[in-house]
Amino acid sequence: MSEPVNLNKFRKAKARVEKQTQAEANAAKFGRTKAEKDQQAQTVNNVVRLLDGHKLDTPKS
């Protein structure tokens, strides 16, 4: 006779696997690496610095 199986453990293990696959799909769809985030932040800082450097000061009347 085979060993009895705890159905609660089986159900929870199945739910964990499904949750992990969903998390991996979301990470691939929405996630960015730290290098990508740092590179975008650096680009934004460069653009802001460039625009601030070209700003014309108008005299107050």
MMTF fields as JSON, N, C-alpha, C and O atoms, coordinates in Angstrom:
{
  "mmtfVersion": "1.0.0",
  "mmtfProducer": "UNKNOWN",
  "numBonds": 243,
  "numAtoms": 244,
  "numGroups": 61,
  "numChains": 1,
  "numModels": 1,
  "chainsPerModel": [1],
  "groupsPerChain": [61],
  "chainIdList": ["A"],
  "bondAtomList": [4, 2, 8, 6, 12, 10, 16, 14, 20, 18, 24, 22, 28, 26, 32, 30, 36, 34, 40, 38, 44, 42, 48, 46, 52, 50, 56, 54, 60, 58, 64, 62, 68, 66, 72, 70, 76, 74, 80, 78, 84, 82, 88, 86, 92, 90, 96, 94, 100, 98, 104, 102, 108, 106, 112, 110, 116, 114, 120, 118, 124, 122, 128, 126, 132, 130, 136, 134, 140, 138, 144, 142, 148, 146, 152, 150, 156, 154, 160, 158, 164, 162, 168, 166, 172, 170, 176, 174, 180, 178, 184, 182, 188, 186, 192, 190, 196, 194, 200, 198, 204, 202, 208, 206, 212, 210, 216, 214, 220, 218, 224, 222, 228, 226, 232, 230, 236, 234, 240, 238],
  "bondOrderList": [1, 1, 1, 1, 1, 1, 1, 1, 1, 1, 1, 1, 1, 1, 1, 1, 1, 1, 1, 1, 1, 1, 1, 1, 1, 1, 1, 1, 1, 1, 1, 1, 1, 1, 1, 1, 1, 1, 1, 1, 1, 1, 1, 1, 1, 1, 1, 1, 1, 1, 1, 1, 1, 1, 1, 1, 1, 1, 1, 1],
  "groupList": [{"groupName": "MET", "atomNameList": ["N", "CA", "C", "O"], "elementList": ["N", "C", "C", "O"], "formalChargeList": [0, 0, 0, 0], "bondAtomList": [1, 0, 2, 1, 3, 2], "bondOrderList": [1, 1, 2], "singleLetterCode": "M", "chemCompType": "L-PEPTIDE LINKING"}, {"groupName": "SER", "atomNameList": ["N", "CA", "C", "O"], "elementList": ["N", "C", "C", "O"], "formalChargeList": [0, 0, 0, 0], "bondAtomList": [1, 0, 2, 1, 3, 2], "bondOrderList": [1, 1, 2], "singleLetterCode": "S", "chemCompType": "L-PEPTIDE LINKING"}, {"groupName": "GLU", "atomNameList": ["N", "CA", "C", "O"], "elementList": ["N", "C", "C", "O"], "formalChargeList": [0, 0, 0, 0], "bondAtomList": [1, 0, 2, 1, 3, 2], "bondOrderList": [1, 1, 2], "singleLetterCode": "E", "chemCompType": "L-PEPTIDE LINKING"}, {"groupName": "PRO", "atomNameList": ["N", "CA", "C", "O"], "elementList": ["N", "C", "C", "O"], "formalChargeList": [0, 0, 0, 0], "bondAtomList": [1, 0, 2, 1, 3, 2], "bondOrderList": [1, 1, 2], "singleLetterCode": "P", "chemCompType": "L-PEPTIDE LINKING"}, {"groupName": "VAL", "atomNameList": ["N", "CA", "C", "O"], "elementList": ["N", "C", "C", "O"], "formalChargeList": [0, 0, 0, 0], "bondAtomList": [1, 0, 2, 1, 3, 2], "bondOrderList": [1, 1, 2], "singleLetterCode": "V", "chemCompType": "L-PEPTIDE LINKING"}, {"groupName": "ASN", "atomNameList": ["N", "CA", "C", "O"], "elementList": ["N", "C", "C", "O"], "formalChargeList": [0, 0, 0, 0], "bondAtomList": [1, 0, 2, 1, 3, 2], "bondOrderList": [1, 1, 2], "singleLetterCode": "N", "chemCompType": "L-PEPTIDE LINKING"}, {"groupName": "LEU", "atomNameList": ["N", "CA", "C", "O"], "elementList": ["N", "C", "C", "O"], "formalChargeList": [0, 0, 0, 0], "bondAtomList": [1, 0, 2, 1, 3, 2], "bondOrderList": [1, 1, 2], "singleLetterCode": "L", "chemCompType": "L-PEPTIDE LINKING"}, {"groupName": "LYS", "atomNameList": ["N", "CA", "C", "O"], "elementList": ["N", "C", "C", "O"], "formalChargeList": [0, 0, 0, 0], "bondAtomList": [1, 0, 2, 1, 3, 2], "bondOrderList": [1, 1, 2], "singleLetterCode": "K", "chemCompType": "L-PEPTIDE LINKING"}, {"groupName": "PHE", "atomNameList": ["N", "CA", "C", "O"], "elementList": ["N", "C", "C", "O"], "formalChargeList": [0, 0, 0, 0], "bondAtomList": [1, 0, 2, 1, 3, 2], "bondOrderList": [1, 1, 2], "singleLetterCode": "F", "chemCompType": "L-PEPTIDE LINKING"}, {"groupName": "ARG", "atomNameList": ["N", "CA", "C", "O"], "elementList": ["N", "C", "C", "O"], "formalChargeList": [0, 0, 0, 0], "bondAtomList": [1, 0, 2, 1, 3, 2], "bondOrderList": [1, 1, 2], "singleLetterCode": "R", "chemCompType": "L-PEPTIDE LINKING"}, {"groupName": "ALA", "atomNameList": ["N", "CA", "C", "O"], "elementList": ["N", "C", "C", "O"], "formalChargeList": [0, 0, 0, 0], "bondAtomList": [1, 0, 2, 1, 3, 2], "bondOrderList": [1, 1, 2], "singleLetterCode": "A", "chemCompType": "L-PEPTIDE LINKING"}, {"groupName": "GLN", "atomNameList": ["N", "CA", "C", "O"], "elementList": ["N", "C", "C", "O"], "formalChargeList": [0, 0, 0, 0], "bondAtomList": [1, 0, 2, 1, 3, 2], "bondOrderList": [1, 1, 2], "singleLetterCode": "Q", "chemCompType": "L-PEPTIDE LINKING"}, {"groupName": "THR", "atomNameList": ["N", "CA", "C", "O"], "elementList": ["N", "C", "C", "O"], "formalChargeList": [0, 0, 0, 0], "bondAtomList": [1, 0, 2, 1, 3, 2], "bondOrderList": [1, 1, 2], "singleLetterCode": "T", "chemCompType": "L-PEPTIDE LINKING"}, {"groupName": "GLY", "atomNameList": ["N", "CA", "C", "O"], "elementList": ["N", "C", "C", "O"], "formalChargeList": [0, 0, 0, 0], "bondAtomList": [1, 0, 2, 1, 3, 2], "bondOrderList": [1, 1, 2], "singleLetterCode": "G", "chemCompType": "PEPTIDE LINKING"}, {"groupName": "ASP", "atomNameList": ["N", "CA", "C", "O"], "elementList": ["N", "C", "C", "O"], "formalChargeList": [0, 0, 0, 0], "bondAtomList": [1, 0, 2, 1, 3, 2], "bondOrderList": [1, 1, 2], "singleLetterCode": "D", "chemCompType": "L-PEPTIDE LINKING"}, {"groupName": "HIS", "atomNameList": ["N", "CA", "C", "O"], "elementList": ["N", "C", "C", "O"], "formalChargeList": [0, 0, 0, 0], "bondAtomList": [1, 0, 2, 1, 3, 2], "bondOrderList": [1, 1, 2], "singleLetterCode": "H", "chemCompType": "L-PEPTIDE LINKING"}],
  "groupTypeList": [0, 1, 2, 3, 4, 5, 6, 5, 7, 8, 9, 7, 10, 7, 10, 9, 4, 2, 7, 11, 12, 11, 10, 2, 10, 5, 10, 10, 7, 8, 13, 9, 12, 7, 10, 2, 7, 14, 11, 11, 10, 11, 12, 4, 5, 5, 4, 4, 9, 6, 6, 14, 13, 15, 7, 6, 14, 12, 3, 7, 1],
  "groupIdList": [1, 2, 3, 4, 5, 6, 7, 8, 9, 10, 11, 12, 13, 14, 15, 16, 17, 18, 19, 20, 21, 22, 23, 24, 25, 26, 27, 28, 29, 30, 31, 32, 33, 34, 35, 36, 37, 38, 39, 40, 41, 42, 43, 44, 45, 46, 47, 48, 49, 50, 51, 52, 53, 54, 55, 56, 57, 58, 59, 60, 61],
  "secStructList": [7, 7, 7, 7, 7, 7, 2, 2, 2, 2, 2, 2, 2, 2, 2, 2, 2, 2, 2, 2, 2, 2, 2, 2, 2, 2, 2, 2, 2, 2, 7, 7, 7, 2, 2, 2, 2, 2, 2, 2, 2, 2, 2, 2, 2, 2, 2, 2, 2, 2, 2, 2, 2, 6, 7, 7, 7, 7, 7, 7, 7],
  "xCoordList": [0.843, 0.0, 0.891, 1.949, 0.465, 1.268, 1.148, 0.248, 2.077, 2.09, 0.946, 0.627, 0.33, -0.704, -0.064, 1.062, -0.795, -0.295, -1.089, -2.318, -0.376, -1.038, -1.461, -0.616, -2.743, -3.245, -3.033, -2.897, -3.003, -2.752, -1.348, -1.155, -0.366, 1.005, 1.102, 1.777, 0.436, 0.451, -0.189, 0.348, -1.323, -2.029, -1.181, -1.092, -0.562, 0.265, 1.514, 1.93, 2.11, 3.293, 2.924, 3.675, 1.789, 1.328, 1.076, 1.425, 0.472, 0.204, 1.511, 1.61, 2.525, 3.822, 4.476, 5.043, 4.394, 4.992, 4.287, 4.942, 2.965, 2.209, 2.529, 2.666, 2.647, 2.968, 4.367, 4.584, 5.306, 6.678, 6.733, 7.445, 6.0, 6.006, 5.376, 5.83, 4.33, 3.709, 4.675, 4.746, 5.414, 6.385, 7.499, 7.936, 7.957, 9.003, 8.502, 9.235, 7.247, 6.672, 6.555, 6.853, 6.123, 5.999, 7.367, 7.507, 8.365, 9.707, 10.242, 10.896, 9.973, 10.437, 9.67, 10.224, 8.405, 7.567, 7.796, 7.895, 7.881, 7.92, 9.256, 9.562, 10.037, 11.241, 12.378, 12.479, 13.232, 14.451, 15.6, 15.432, 16.754, 17.921, 18.411, 18.045, 19.23, 19.773, 20.622, 20.614, 21.348, 22.181, 21.318, 21.688, 20.171, 19.276, 18.709, 18.613, 18.334, 17.808, 18.872, 18.586, 20.097, 21.188, 21.512, 21.776, 21.493, 21.805, 20.737, 21.065, 19.463, 18.403, 18.494, 18.285, 18.801, 18.949, 20.1, 19.988, 21.19, 22.335, 21.966, 22.371, 21.207, 20.774, 19.877, 20.021, 18.957, 18.061, 18.866, 18.608, 19.838, 20.672, 21.465, 21.615, 21.972, 22.724, 21.834, 22.259, 20.62, 19.696, 19.321, 19.291, 19.036, 18.67, 19.833, 19.638, 21.04, 22.215, 22.448, 22.804, 22.25, 22.432, 21.416, 21.763, 20.161, 19.124, 19.333, 19.13, 19.73, 19.983, 21.169, 21.199, 22.128, 23.293, 22.969, 23.676, 21.917, 21.54, 20.39, 19.886, 19.984, 18.873, 19.303, 20.388, 18.453, 18.724, 18.124, 16.966, 18.915, 18.427, 17.83, 18.496, 16.575, 15.927, 16.029, 15.798, 16.373, 16.466, 15.075, 14.101, 15.004, 13.729, 13.519, 14.404, 12.333, 12.062, 11.213, 10.885],
  "yCoordList": [-1.173, 0.0, 1.239, 1.253, 2.259, 3.473, 4.327, 4.154, 5.24, 6.15, 7.155, 7.587, 7.529, 8.567, 9.927, 10.206, 10.749, 12.053, 13.126, 13.078, 14.091, 15.212, 16.188, 16.844, 16.284, 17.112, 18.596, 19.366, 19.012, 20.424, 20.824, 21.902, 19.962, 20.264, 20.301, 21.163, 19.374, 19.34, 20.605, 21.202, 21.012, 22.209, 23.459, 24.307, 23.575, 24.747, 24.776, 25.844, 23.624, 23.567, 23.975, 24.698, 23.523, 23.883, 25.388, 26.017, 25.971, 27.411, 28.201, 29.237, 27.71, 28.393, 28.392, 29.398, 27.268, 27.168, 28.114, 28.8, 28.155, 29.052, 30.511, 31.323, 30.837, 32.209, 32.597, 33.724, 31.667, 31.93, 32.144, 33.033, 31.352, 31.529, 32.861, 33.516, 33.27, 34.57, 35.699, 36.695, 35.553, 36.573, 36.696, 37.805, 35.58, 35.621, 36.284, 37.029, 36.01, 36.635, 38.143, 38.911, 38.573, 40.004, 40.68, 41.806, 40.005, 40.587, 40.773, 41.775, 39.832, 39.955, 41.042, 41.725, 41.2, 42.166, 43.594, 44.519, 43.778, 45.124, 45.501, 46.688, 44.551, 44.824, 45.389, 45.15, 46.142, 46.667, 46.321, 46.234, 46.128, 45.832, 47.114, 48.218, 46.953, 48.116, 48.956, 50.184, 48.304, 49.029, 49.892, 51.022, 49.366, 50.145, 51.348, 52.441, 51.15, 52.257, 53.333, 54.523, 52.916, 53.871, 54.63, 55.832, 53.937, 54.573, 55.604, 56.679, 55.295, 56.247, 57.458, 58.59, 57.23, 58.342, 59.247, 60.47, 58.67, 59.458, 60.275, 61.431, 59.696, 60.408, 61.583, 62.672, 61.37, 62.447, 63.565, 64.741, 63.215, 64.233, 65.028, 66.242, 64.346, 65.044, 66.015, 67.129, 65.616, 66.481, 67.694, 68.815, 67.483, 68.594, 69.568, 70.782, 69.044, 69.907, 70.692, 71.87, 70.053, 70.714, 71.841, 72.939, 71.562, 72.583, 73.74, 74.899, 73.44, 74.506, 75.361, 76.559, 74.777, 75.523, 76.471, 77.458, 76.19, 77.027, 77.983, 78.673, 78.019, 78.882, 80.344, 80.706, 81.167, 82.599, 83.278, 83.047, 84.109, 84.856, 86.161, 86.941, 86.391, 87.637, 88.621, 88.252, 89.867, 90.855, 91.172, 91.254, 91.347, 91.688, 93.186, 93.976, 93.571, 94.994, 95.521, 96.707],
  "zCoordList": [0.0, 0.0, 0.0, 0.63, -0.698, -0.805, 0.448, 1.27, 0.556, 1.699, 1.576, 0.468, 2.681, 2.621, 2.31, 2.721, 1.588, 1.166, 1.891, 1.944, 2.446, 3.096, 2.001, 1.391, 1.756, 0.666, 0.92, -0.031, 2.177, 2.474, 2.039, 1.475, 2.297, 1.877, 0.361, -0.201, -0.296, -1.753, -2.326, -3.259, -1.778, -2.251, -2.042, -2.931, -0.875, -0.586, -1.462, -1.91, -1.707, -2.565, -3.984, -4.638, -4.457, -5.8, -5.885, -6.884, -4.847, -4.828, -4.83, -5.488, -4.087, -4.063, -5.439, -5.865, -6.125, -7.457, -8.422, -9.206, -8.372, -9.252, -8.954, -9.868, -7.677, -7.286, -7.765, -8.209, -7.673, -8.115, -9.622, -10.088, -10.391, -11.844, -12.221, -13.159, -11.5, -11.761, -11.418, -12.139, -10.33, -9.927, -10.963, -11.273, -11.495, -12.518, -13.793, -14.443, -14.15, -15.341, -15.144, -16.058, -13.959, -13.677, -13.663, -14.14, -13.124, -13.089, -14.501, -14.792, -15.364, -16.746, -17.485, -18.346, -17.151, -17.859, -17.365, -18.172, -16.059, -15.484, -14.864, -14.753, -14.467, -13.688, -14.514, -15.718, -13.84, -14.449, -13.523, -12.307, -14.105, -13.284, -12.616, -13.02, -11.604, -10.903, -11.847, -11.766, -12.737, -13.698, -14.615, -14.932, -15.042, -15.896, -15.147, -15.706, -13.882, -13.077, -12.865, -12.992, -12.542, -12.333, -13.611, -13.572, -14.738, -16.018, -16.37, -16.871, -16.117, -16.407, -15.473, -15.909, -14.208, -13.27, -13.687, -13.596, -14.138, -14.599, -15.827, -15.941, -16.745, -17.943, -17.576, -18.132, -16.648, -16.214, -15.567, -15.826, -14.728, -14.085, -15.114, -14.983, -16.138, -17.183, -17.944, -18.248, -18.253, -18.993, -18.15, -18.658, -16.88, -15.996, -15.869, -15.927, -15.697, -15.578, -16.869, -16.82, -18.015, -19.304, -19.475, -19.911, -19.129, -19.278, -18.302, -18.665, -17.086, -16.115, -16.538, -16.253, -17.201, -17.662, -18.801, -19.001, -19.548, -20.679, -20.359, -21.245, -19.104, -18.715, -18.788, -18.331, -19.359, -19.431, -18.211, -17.865, -17.571, -16.427, -16.924, -17.605, -16.58, -16.983, -15.823, -14.672, -16.122, -15.044, -14.495, -15.242, -13.188, -12.558, -12.663, -12.333, -13.129, -13.302, -12.189, -12.171]
}
